[in-house]
Amino acid sequence: MKFRLSTILAVSALVSTAALNYSCSKNDNTDIVVPEKKQEIIEGEIKTTVKLDASKTYLLRGYVRVLPGGSLEIPAGTVIMGEKSSKAALIVEMGGKIKANGTASNPIVFTSDQSVGNKNIGDWSGVIICGKSLVNTADGTAQYEGGVLGKDVAKYGGGTNPDLNDNSGELTYARIEYAGIAIEQDKEINGLTLCGVGKGTKLHHIMVSYGGDDSFEFFGGSVDATHLIAYRGVDDDFDFDQGFNGKLQYGISIKDPVVADAAGTSRGIELENKGGVVGNVYSRPVLSNFTFIGPGNGANVKTQHGASVHFGQNSRMVLANSIIVGAATSAVEFNTDFPAKELKEGRSVLANNIVFGNKANYSMKDVTSFATVADLETFVSNVGNTMVANVDAAGITSTSLNTPNLVLKTGSPALGKAKFDLADLQAGFDKVTFAGAMGTEDWTKGWANWDPQNTNYGKK
């Protein structure tokens, strides 16, 4: 397949709110002159360097693949619309690069091609980036969801000699809206999927909203990232698998009470290595300064909402200096003895967090390393985890679903709570004093969008 960048002309009626369907208007006396706007279609394979133009909008059609040696350069302010009818996806293959750098005042937007008021969760497929870093499979390689996207599509992993510093490019100050669909049962594309991506890749200030599956999923890899927002997605907000070992700081997870995965359990974090672990390469993300706002326990909360943080099988994690509140069930759960044992023996860490769940703060299933939940609570309280009585007690300015403001109020117990004395937090983290995603400064201003449904991207 060849790469194709074709131009179509679109004109916008002055009273129209549609994003793509434009027309000229005329009354009895005068023609209303409406300036034309070019929209270009992106499809096929990118084998060289392709540079987009922020003065245009783009329609992403089908699976657009950036092949080895190819590069897709996206300037600040560019709008790319995923075509619903072709289940569009952007796939950066191993050896390909994306260079997409927005700014706080002029972000890059990947969104649905549907008109204002008619966008839906899962309108298009999403963004996949593949790299040559570590993957804990038998040969150190994998293919996305077992090859469901096609022959040789989205292969990743550096084999027996992975490149931990592999560079797949840059994605900064960017939004991904209404992406994420099921290709087959239990085989989905997420809002942003990072497959074996290395530390040479730059990722920060990325918002995934209204995703049809996971907002962010990490299949192996070692990439670090900061300032990530998962907003009103269907399934898990942050999913870690296949030996992921990167560092993440400043993350936001906000659940919609009436949106959940009908086929599974929707969580803030799913930490679960479902396949076998090879070479002792366990998933072990290191996270600091996250804020998880669960769906609460109102009458309209979907029953598929689970714990905010799920410590699952064959995985380890460091989660520190964070706020975990409003979970429909428990704030933190352990579903087998393995993750509980890893915590008790120090290979996993849960420290200096503020915790509140509506049914329980902590829960265990099939765990023997702690005799009771009370024993677990005593253990984690000894390393700075504190429980609060409700969401408001965490001292967040506003947890309103439609207009969240996660800046901490004066007197919040999260102010001054953070500690970075853990060995895992010595390098690669800002040594801030607050727990949670933000202290007294809102880093979402200017580039995040809490209401993409009513945003008209069709005309600048």
N, C-alpha and C positions, 0 to 999 in steps of 0.2 A: 504494500500500500504506500502511495506517495503522500507527502504532506501537501495540504492545499489550504491556501489562505485566499478566499474569494470575497469580493465586495458586493454587498447589496445596498440599495439606497432606501432610507426610511425618512419619512417626514412626520412631524408631530403636530397634531391639531392643538391649538392653544388651550383648549378646555379639556383635553384628553388626559386621563390618568394612566392609560395603558403604557406598559414599558416597551412593547415591541410593535404593536399594531398601530401604525400612524397613517393619517390621511390628510388631505387638503380640504379646507372648508370654504364655502362660498355662500354669500347671501344675495338678496335681490339687487343691491346697489354696488357692491365692491367685492373684489377678490381679496381674501385674507392671505397674504403672502407669508408662508411658513418656511423657515430655512430647512434645507435638507440636512440630514445627518447620516454619515456612513456607518454601516455596521458590517463587520467582516466575519466570515465563518472560518473557524479553525478546525481542521480535521486531518486525519492521517498521521504520518510519522515525521518527526522532526529529527533530521540527521545533521544539520548544520546549526548556525546561530540564527534564531528568529527573534526580532525585536518588535514588541508591540508598541502602540501609540496611545497614550492616555486620552487623546482628543477623540478617539473612537470608542465604540463598544464592540465587544466580540461575542460571537455565539460559538460555544464549544460543542462540537457534534461528534457523537460516538466516542470511541476510545482514542484519545489523542496521546501518542506515545513519544516521549523524548528519548531517543535512542543513544547508545554510547557515542560520545563525540558531539552530540547535539546539545544545544542550550536554548532555553526559552527565557527571554529577558522581558520582564513586566515592570514598567515604570510606575511610580506612585500615582494613585488616582485612577488607574485602569479598572474598568468593569468588565468581567467575563461572565457570561450567562450560560449555565449548563442547560443543554437542550433536553427537555423532558422526554420527547418522543424517541430519542436515540439513546437514552440513559447515559448521557455523556459523562466521561471521566477524564481527568488529566493524570497520566501515569509517567512518572520520571523513572526510567529504567536505570539499572546499575551502569555507571559510566556516563550517564546523561546528567544535565544540570538544570536547575531552575534558579533564576536570579530575579526574585520578586521582592523589592524593597519599597514598601509604602512609608508614610510618615504619620505622625500623630494627627496632623491636620488633613492629611490626604492619603487615606489607606487604600490598599488594593482590595477589591471586592470580587469574590466568586459567589454567584447567586443563581437563583432559578430564572429561567426564561419566561416564566408565566407573568401575567399582568398584575398590577397592584391590586391587592385584595383577593387574588386567586392563587397565591403561592401556597404550597403544601409541603409538609415534611416528606422527604424522600422524592422530591421532583427530579433530581439528577443523582449521579453516582458519587462523586467526590474526588478527592485528590489523594494519590498514592505516590510515595517517594521511596525508592529502593536503593540500598547501598550495600557495601562490601564488608560491613562490620560483623560482629559475632552473632551466631545463631546456634542454639544448643540442640541441633538435630544431629543425626548420626554422622553426616558428612559436612556439617557446618553450612549447609545451603538449604534453601526452601523455595517454593513457588507459592504465590499468593493463593490461599484457600485451595491448595492442591491443583492449581492450573485451571480453575473454573473460568478465568477470564480469557483463556485461549492459549494455544501452543506458544511457549517461550515468553508469555506475557507476565511481567512482574515477578521475575526471579530475583532472589536476593541472598545475601550472606557470602562471606569471604572464604568459606571452606575451612580447611584445617589451618590456614594461616590468615585469619581475618585482619583487616586493616581497621583498627579501632578509631583512627583519625580520618577515615574516609570522608570525602567532601562531596555532598550531593547538591551544594549550592546554598541559597539563602531564601528564607521566607519570613518576612518581618512586617509588622503593622498590616495585617491582612485579615479579612473576614471570609468565612466559608459558611454559606447559608443554604438551608433546605436540601442538603446533600445526604447521601447514605441510603442505600437500598439493598434488599436481598436479591442476590443473583440466583441462588438456590436455597433450599431450606438449610439453615445453620451456616450459610456461606454468604457473607455480606460485604459490601464496601462501606466504609465509615466516612465520616466527614473528612478527617485527615488521618491517613494511615501511614505509619513510618516503619518500614521493613528493613531491618539490618542497617539502619542509618548511622553513620559515624560522627564522631565529635567535630570533625572539620566542617560540618554543616551548621549554619547559623539559623536558629529558630527563636523568635521572640515576638511578643505582642500579636498573638493569633487568637481569634475568636471563632468558635464553631457553634452555630446556633440552629435550632430546629432540625437537628440531625435525625435521620431515619434509623440509625443504629448507634454504635458508639460514637462519641464526639472525637476523641483522640484514642487511637490504638497503636501500641508499640509492640511489634513482633521482633524480638531480639534488638540488637543494636546498642550503641553506646552514646548516642547523641544527648547533649544537654539542651535545656530550653528554659525560658523564663516568660512570665506574663502570659499565661494561657487561660482562656475563658471557655467553659463548656456551659451552654445555656439552653435549657428546655429541650434537651435531646431525649430520644426514645429509650435508649438502652444505657449502657455504662458511660460515664463521662470520661474516665481515664482507665484504659485497659492495658495490662502489662502481661506479656507472654514470651515464650521462647528465649529466655535468658537476657531480657533487657536490663542494662546496668548503667543507665544515664542518671544525671542529676537535674532535678526540676525545682525551680523556685518561683513563687508567686503564681498560684493557680486558683481559679474560681470554678466551683461546681454549683449550679443552681438547677434544682429539679422543679418541673411543672407537676402539680398534684394529679392532673387528669391525663398526663402523657406517660406511658410506660410500655415496656416490651411485653406484648401479649403472650409471647412464646417463652419468656424467661423471667429473669429478675433484674430490675433496673437499679444500679448502684452508682455512687460517686466514684469509687475505685473498685475495679475487679482485678485482683491479683491472683492469677490462676495459671499454672503451667499444666495444661491438660495433657500434653504429650510427655514422653519420657525425657528425663534430664540426662544429657550426655556430657561427660568430662567434668562433672561437678559444676557446670555453668548454670547456676540457678538465676532466675529473674530476681534482681535486687535493686529496684529503683530507690534512689535517695531523694526524698522530697522534704522541702521546708517551706513554710509560709503559704499554706493553702487554706482556703475557706470553703467549707462544704455547707450549703444551705439545702437541707432535705425538703421533701414535699409536705412535711407535717403530718397530722393525724386527723384532718377534717373529714367530713362525711363524703367528700368527693374524691378522696385519695384512692388511686388505683391500687388494687391488691397486689399487683406485680412489683410495687416498689419494695426494695429490700433495705439492707443496711447501707449506711453511707460508705463505710470502708470495710471491704471484704478481704480478709487474710485467707487465701485459699491454698490448695494443694501444691506441693513441690515449689514453693516460692518464699522469698524473703523480701523484706522491705524496711527502709528507714523512713519514718514519718514523724517529723518534729515541727514544733513551733506553729501549729495549725489550729484552726477552729472547726469543729465538727458538730453541727447542731441541726435540729429539726428532722432527724431521720424518722421515717414512718415506723420503722421497727427499732433496731439497735443502731447506735452510732458506729460501733466497731464490732465485728464478729469474726470468730475463728471457726472454720467448718470442718477441720480435721485436726488431729493431734500434731501433724508436722509443723504448721505455722506457729502453733502455741509453743511447741518445744523450741523452735528457732528463736522465738522471743525470749523465752526463759533462759536460754543459753547464750544470748547476746548476739546472735548472728542476724536477728531482726531487732529493730529498735522502735519503740513508740514512746516519745518523750516530749514533755513541755507542751502538751496540747490541751485545749479546752473542749469538753465533750458533753453533749446532751442528746439523748435519743428518746423518742416518745414512749416506746415500750420498754426499752432498757438502754443503759449506756454501753454495756458490754454484754456479749452473749457468746456461748460456746456450744458446739455440737461435735460429738465423738472425740472429745478432748480428755486426755488423762494427765497431761503435764501439770495442769492446775486442777485441784480436787473440786473446787467450786468457783462460781463466778466471783464470789467475794474474795477468794484467794487471788484471782486475776486482777481485780480492782486494787487490792493492796499492793501487788507487785508494780502495777503501772503508776500508782500514786507516789510510789517511792522515787520515781524518775520524773516527777514534775507534772504529770497529767492531773488535771483538776476537772471535777464535774460541776456543772451549773444546773440550776433548777428548771430553766426554760431557755428558749431562743433569746429572749430579750436580755437575759442576764449576761450574755456574752458581750454586750455593749456595742453592737453594730448599729450604725446610724439608721439604716432601713433595709429590711429584708423583703420589701415589697417585690412581688414577682415581676411586675411590669416596669418598675423604676427602682431597681436595687441601688443602694449606696452603701458599700461595705467599709467605708471609712469608720474608724473607731471613735466612739464618743468619749468625752472626758470622763474619766473614772472607769473605763472599761478594764476588766481584769486582764485583757490581752495586751494592754500597754505595759511595756517593761518586762514582759514574761519570757521573751525569747532568750534562748541560750545556744551558743555555737561551740560548746566545749567538746562535743562528740568528735571523734577522729574523722568520721565521715563528712562532717560539716566544716572542716578546717579549710579546705580549698574549694573554690568554685561557687561560693555563696556570698551574698552581701551580708554583712554582720549587723543586721538591723535589730532593734530592741523590741519590736512588737511581734506577737503571734498573729497568724492569719495572713490573708493576701495583701492587706494594706493597713498602714497606720493612720496618719492624718492627711495623706495625700491620695487623691483618686487617680490612679494611672490609666483608667479606662476612658477618661474624657477625651473627646475629639475624634477617636477612631473606632470605638465600640458602638454598636447600634442595638438597642434593646427592642426596637420595633421595625424590623426589616419588611414586615408585611405591608406597611404603608409608606415605604420608601420607593420613589420612582427613579430608577437608575437609567431610564431610557434616554435622558437628555441632560447634558451638563449645563 
